[in-house]
Amino acid sequence: MSKYTDGLVVERNKAWHEAKAILAVAETDGNRSLTAEENEKYDRASEAMRSLKEQIDKFVADEVASRGLEDTLAELRNAPATGPNSLEGKIEGELRSFFKRETHECEFAPSDKREMHSIIERRGLTVGTAGAGGNTVPQSFYGRLWEHLIETATLPGQGATIFTTDSGENFTIPVTLTHGAAEQGAEATEMGGTDPTFGKRTLGAYKFDQLILLSRELVDDTGVDILGYVARAVGRNLGNLFGQRLISGTGTNQPTGLFTTAATGVTSATGVAGVPTFDNLIDLQYSVIAPYRANGKWLMKDTTAATVRKIKDTTGQYIWQPAVIAGQPDLLLGKPVATDPYIDATGINKKSVLFGDLSAYAVRVVNGLRFERSDDYKFGSDQIAFRAVLRGDGLLIDQTGAVKTFTGAAS
């Protein structure tokens, strides 16, 4: 990783030590509660840790993508250098047709249907003429849209099982509900035992979309990258909505969220407003059986993470272990931690912490992300319409206890 990224890691660890120092002062002073000033300083240090972690992850992802692009370019050196049959010629032809409005749709999808992350971003290697839109529409338009979706939706980036299909009919996954049981038999008697039982989980294709209208004057005359902003905004908005549904969707006319289906592993004591203790977290981790626990991850909201970071074990050591290497997650009781803004904060009857194997949750995406432009839709008002559409669904396919939640007591 770059020296700059390593420097961010150092800064993040510095913020962590500052937060620990604040807690240490309160502990040596009779184990008192933090004062308002100390709470403010601790919250600032926690926010710095969160912000620096986001920056570190982004730069690591950019470095990995850059290496992937270099590898791809190296593989293409044996392709024809010029002409319509070269890769450059084909991509430029597609982009020129779209920008010249000879076609009104430009669709790219993952090259490997098994992995949502294995997306090839197609770039024109030469810019089209100004009249064809080369001065306004970024060549990496599709890539920006998809990038923001992945960064916002936690589950696809944290190990959920991804299914990418070409069409939107119901997608059925057969699952085992029980494995049956053997029994001890006697000589020359009818054999017994019970049969395994099976079920199925069905993923649909709910539609997430946004339409944006821009005046022709704004697109043609603006001195800023207005279309770059549109790409970021649409991608972020689709990602926010889809990601929220993957966490807490009801399953009625929307995806079934992970926290909606996950069983409760531990319930807090009463009178603590649903805040987990060290023992609660240990119990939650071990409420998940060993085969799933081996690949387990923690999932919680940032504010919950700030609370959990204050917890110490019986030897006085913090159970939270910040990452010291760029690109690596923080650890809690030896397992990776991820955060998502759409998880409930700690509270009465709230599922605020989840632990388990996130691959038990399935995300279905239909034919990638579609982006379209229309110069005719608002012809009378001289506006250009851009729309982005994502069709997808989510469901916990293994509901036998692969993931469990910590839930606040009723009172």
Residue, then its C-alpha position, 0 to 999 in steps of 0.5 A: m500500500s502507499k505511504y499516504t495510506d499507511g499514514l492514515v492508518v497511523e493517524r487512526n491508531k493515534a485517534w484510538h489511543e486518544a480515546k483510550a486515554i480519555l477512558a483511562v482518566a475516568e477509570t483511575d478517578g474512581n471508575r466514574s462516568l465521562t463528563a460532558e467535555e470528555n464525552e465530546k472529546y471521545d465522540r470526536a476521536s470515534e468520528a475520526m476513527r470512522s472517517l479515517k477508516e472510510q478513507i483507508d478502505k477507499f484508497v485501498a480499493d482504488e489501488v487494487a482497481s488500478r492494479g487490475l486495470e494495469d493487468t487488463l491493459a497488459e493482456l490487451r497488448n496482443a490485440p489489434a492496435t487500431g481498427p474497428n475490430s480492436l478493443e479500443g475501436k469496439i468500445e469507442g464505437e459503442l460510446r460514440s453511438f450513445f453520445k451521438r444519440e444514435t442509440h438511447e441505451c448503454e448497458f453494461a453488466p458483470s462479466d462473471k455472473r457468479e460475482m457481482h464484484s467482478i465488473i469490467e469498467r469499459r472506458g473509451l480510450t479516445v474521447g468523442t468529439a464535443g458534438a458527440g458529448g465528449n466534453t460533458v459525459p465522463q467516460s467512466f460514467y457507468g463505473r461511478l454509478w456502480e462503485h457508489l452502490i457497492e460502497t453504500a450497500t454493506l452486505p454485498g461487500q461483506g461476504a453476502t452470496i451474490f446471484t446475478t441473473d439475466s432476467g427477472e423471473n422468480f429465482t428459487i433456491p432449494v435449502t435443507l431445513t433438517h438433516g433427519a436423524a439416525e437411530q440405534g436399532a436392534e437385530a432383525t428389526e425394521m430400521g428407523g430414523t427420520d427423513p431430511t426435510f427440504g424447503k425453498r427460498t424465492l428471490g424476486a426482482y424489486k425495482f429501484d430507480q431514479l429519474i433526473l432531468l437536466s436542462r440542455e443549457l446546463v449540460d452544454d454550457t456548465g463549467v463544472d462536471i455536472l454529469g459527474y455529479v449526477a453519476r455520483a448522486v444517482g449511484r449513491n441514492l440507489g445504493n442507499l435505498f437498496g442497502q437499507r432494504l437489505i438490512s431492514g426490508t420487510g419482505t412485503n413488496q421489498p427485499t427481506g432484510l437480514f435483521t428482519t429474519a435473523a433469530t435473536g441469540v442474546t437479549s440484554a438485561t432490563g434497565v440498560a436500554g439495550v446496551p450490550t455487555f462483554d458477556n452479552l457479546i461472548d454469548l452472542q458469538y457462541s450462540v452461532i454454531a462452530p461451522y458458521r462461527a468460523n467465518g463469522k463477522w460482526l455487524m452494527k451501527d457506528t454509534t454502537a461500535a463507539t459504545v462497544r469500543k469502551i468495553k474491557d475484558t477481565t484483564g483490563q484490555y479493550i476487546w476492540q482491536p483496531a486494524v493496524i494494516a490498511g485494508q484490514p478490518d477492525l476485530l472484536l473478539g477475534k472476528p472482523v467488524a463491519t458497520d452499516p448506517y441502517i442498523d438500529a442503534t441500541g435500544i429497547n426491543k432493538k436488534s442492534v448487533l449481529f454476528g454470524d456467517l454473512s454468506a448465508y444472506a443472498v443478494r440477487v441482482v438482475n442483469g447489472l445496473r442499467f443507465e439510459r439517456s433520453d433527449d426526447y422525453k422532455f422535448g418540449s422543455d428542452q431537457i435531457a433525461f437520465r435514469a438509472v434502474l436496478r432490479g434486485d432482492g435479498l433474503l436470508i437463505d439459511q435460517t437455521g442459525a447462521v446469523k444471530t442478533f443481540t436484542g435489547a430487553a423489552s423494558 
